[in-house]
C-alpha cells in the first residue's frame, strides 16, 4: 500500500493585512471542482424538470434528424 502524505492545511496569503488568496492541496482543489460541477449539474437538472416533457413520434424525429454520414 503506497504511503499517503498528510494533507496540508490551507495557507492564507495576506496582502496589506487582508486575505487575498489561499494555497490548498491539489487533491483538495480537484475535489472542490468536482463537487462544484455536481452542484451545477443538479441545478440544471432541477431547471429541466420544471419544463413539461415533450415527446415526438419516432417517424417525426427521423425526418428531422439528418446525420452527417
C-alpha positions in Angstrom: 0.0 0.0 0.0 1.6 3.3 -1.0 2.4 5.9 1.6 -0.1 8.8 1.6 1.3 12.2 2.6 -0.8 14.0 5.2 -2.7 16.8 3.6 -1.5 20.3 4.4 -3.9 22.8 5.9 -4.8 25.7 3.6 -2.4 28.7 3.7 -3.9 32.1 3.6 -1.9 34.8 1.7 -2.4 38.3 3.1 -2.0 41.5 1.1 -1.9 44.7 3.1 -3.1 42.7 6.1 -6.2 41.3 4.4 -6.8 37.8 3.0 -6.0 37.8 -0.7 -5.5 34.2 -1.7 -5.4 30.6 -0.4 -3.0 27.8 -1.2 -4.6 24.4 -0.9 -3.6 20.8 -1.6 -4.1 20.0 -5.3 -6.3 17.0 -4.4 -8.5 19.2 -2.3 -8.8 21.7 -5.2 -9.7 19.0 -7.7 -12.3 17.6 -5.2 -13.8 21.0 -4.8 -14.1 21.4 -8.6 -15.8 18.0 -8.9 -18.3 19.0 -6.2 -19.0 22.3 -7.9 -19.7 20.5 -11.2 -22.1 18.2 -9.4 -24.0 21.1 -7.9 -24.2 22.8 -11.3 -25.5 19.5 -12.8 -28.1 19.2 -10.1 -29.2 22.8 -10.7 -29.5 22.2 -14.4 -31.5 19.0 -13.8 -33.9 20.9 -11.4 -34.5 23.5 -14.1 -35.1 20.9 -16.8 -37.6 19.2 -14.5 -39.6 22.4 -14.3 -40.4 22.2 -18.0 -43.0 19.8 -19.3 -41.8 16.9 -21.3 -42.3 16.9 -25.0 -42.4 13.7 -27.0 -42.2 13.2 -30.7 -43.2 10.2 -32.7 -40.2 8.2 -34.0 -41.2 9.0 -37.6 -41.1 12.7 -36.9 -37.8 12.5 -35.2 -36.2 10.5 -38.1 -37.5 13.1 -40.6 -35.9 16.0 -38.6 -32.7 14.2 -37.7 -30.2 14.1 -40.6 -26.9 12.7 -39.5 -23.8 13.9 -41.4 -23.0 10.4 -42.8 
